[in-house]
Amino acid sequence: MSGHPIIALWSHPRSMSTAFERIMRSRGDLDCLHEPFMYDYYVHRSRKVMPHFEAQPEHPVSYDEIRATILAKAKTQPVFFKDMSYYVMPHILADEEFLRRITHSFLIRDPMASIVSYAKLDPAVSLDEIGLESQAKHADALKHLTGRTPVIVQSERVQNDPEGQMKAYWQAVGLDHRPQALNFADDVPNDWQQVSGWHKDVMASKSILPWTDADVAKVRRQFDGLVERAPHFATYYAHHLPFYAKLAAQAL
């Protein structure tokens, strides 16, 4: 497969990935796609009903159709897409040609914070949708295939050092440094409207906000309250925490 670079950011829900995507869009040199493989997971395979999601009838829905769309776009310019590992795992691992065509990167966030955020929007979130287990298995498979650890970024570090972290990320994935992209001068992308209920904060923001000690304490209080009402979220957290720790140990 030939063409322009394809950069994938494999994330988990509520990991600040949409804000990260907005930075990438603000660069101005990439054709950016918002979770194209969501359609394979939620529409084509109907693994679960996703709330606050208005599927667009013209969007490709199967893995093969989405893959072909990404490759076609990369014939004319560099492509960046943000997606979730659980949308494509494990079947993407059988697609070695596509895996080798992509520059892979991963974004992670403390699962306590991401679970609190997700549960507000979808109290019926599944264990699979927390997402970090799939990310860890995805990253391990890529390391086995290529012999290299993929690029891993922690959202809290981006929040507290956006220019330094993005400079390191861009260098790692082969892009030049564009600090002006950290301020969102562009309009809200059209393809966010299908999931606008999930992204109201970042749609209204103009830059990345810091992650403070007060934020950490607030999340802890919210998580404790969530577990009191729905104890299974403690199990979700305990299940995904080792996968998060493994990925965090390899982060930029």
Rosetta blueprint (number, residue, H / E / L):
1 M L
2 S L
3 G L
4 H L
5 P L
6 I E
7 I E
8 A E
9 L E
10 W E
11 S E
12 H L
13 P L
14 R L
15 S L
16 M L
17 S H
18 T H
19 A H
20 F H
21 E H
22 R H
23 I H
24 M H
25 R H
26 S H
27 R H
28 G L
29 D L
30 L L
31 D E
32 C E
33 L E
34 H E
35 E L
36 P L
37 F L
38 M H
39 Y H
40 D H
41 Y H
42 Y H
43 V H
44 H H
45 R L
46 S L
47 R L
48 K L
49 V L
50 M L
51 P L
52 H L
53 F L
54 E L
55 A L
56 Q L
57 P L
58 E L
59 H L
60 P L
61 V L
62 S L
63 Y H
64 D H
65 E H
66 I H
67 R H
68 A H
69 T H
70 I H
71 L H
72 A H
73 K H
74 A L
75 K L
76 T L
77 Q L
78 P L
79 V E
80 F E
81 F E
82 K E
83 D E
84 M E
85 S H
86 Y H
87 Y H
88 V H
89 M L
90 P L
91 H H
92 I H
93 L H
94 A H
95 D L
96 E H
97 E H
98 F H
99 L H
100 R H
101 R H
102 I L
103 T E
104 H E
105 S E
106 F E
107 L E
108 I E
109 R L
110 D L
111 P H
112 M H
113 A H
114 S H
115 I H
116 V H
117 S H
118 Y H
119 A H
120 K H
121 L H
122 D L
123 P L
124 A L
125 V L
126 S L
127 L H
128 D H
129 E H
130 I H
131 G L
132 L H
133 E H
134 S H
135 Q H
136 A H
137 K H
138 H H
139 A H
140 D H
141 A H
142 L H
143 K H
144 H H
145 L H
146 T H
147 G L
148 R L
149 T L
150 P L
151 V E
152 I E
153 V E
154 Q E
155 S H
156 E H
157 R H
158 V H
159 Q H
160 N H
161 D L
162 P H
163 E H
164 G H
165 Q H
166 M H
167 K H
168 A H
169 Y H
170 W H
171 Q H
172 A H
173 V H
174 G L
175 L L
176 D L
177 H L
178 R L
179 P H
180 Q H
181 A H
182 L H
183 N E
184 F L
185 A L
186 D L
187 D L
188 V L
189 P L
190 N H
191 D H
192 W H
193 Q H
194 Q H
195 V H
196 S H
197 G H
198 W H
199 H L
200 K H
201 D H
202 V H
203 M H
204 A H
205 S L
206 K L
207 S E
208 I L
209 L L
210 P L
211 W L
212 T L
213 D H
214 A H
215 D H
216 V H
217 A H
218 K H
219 V H
220 R H
221 R H
222 Q H
223 F H
224 D H
225 G H
226 L H
227 V H
228 E H
229 R H
230 A L
231 P L
232 H H
233 F H
234 A H
235 T H
236 Y H
237 Y H
238 A H
239 H H
240 H H
241 L H
242 P H
243 F H
244 Y H
245 A H
246 K H
247 L H
248 A H
249 A L
250 Q L
251 A L
252 L L
